[in-house]
Amino acid sequence: MLLFWAALERTRHSLNAGEIPSGTPIRALGYMMEGDRPIRDGEPVQGFILMPDVGNAWHPAHRFGDEMIDVRLEAGNTVRFAERSLVWVWGTLQMSPGDPLGHEPLYVLEHARTEPASHADIQKYFK
């Protein structure tokens, strides 16, 4: 299933709340970001935060719980961290309880794989 980010929204005004159940295999396009600890570009990591937007120099991306996925790569696999790079990830989506407006990701992508993406993928898959 190709992830449409709005399907993760959990606010009471969201029409899509709870649309994707835990355990669903998904493919998502998003931006690689660091989580609660600083990560140097090029550092091998087993996980990172995936977000739908990176913001810009004047306005950083919003970090709402229902707009972040904690990506956890398959055991033994690493990827070189590249802050704000566009990537594809595949894995099994799990939901966590919590505050949609909080700063902790409400989703985990387990047993994930990742590969670089291009900005052309945005238009190709999300028209």
PyMOL commands that set and color helices and strands:
alter all, ss='L'
color gray80, all
select helices_A, chain A and resi 5-8+65-67+119-125
alter helices_A, ss='H'
color red, helices_A
select strands_A, chain A and resi 24-33+44-45+47-51+69-73+79-80+86-95+107-116
alter strands_A, ss='S'
color yellow, strands_A
deselect
rebuild
show_as cartoon
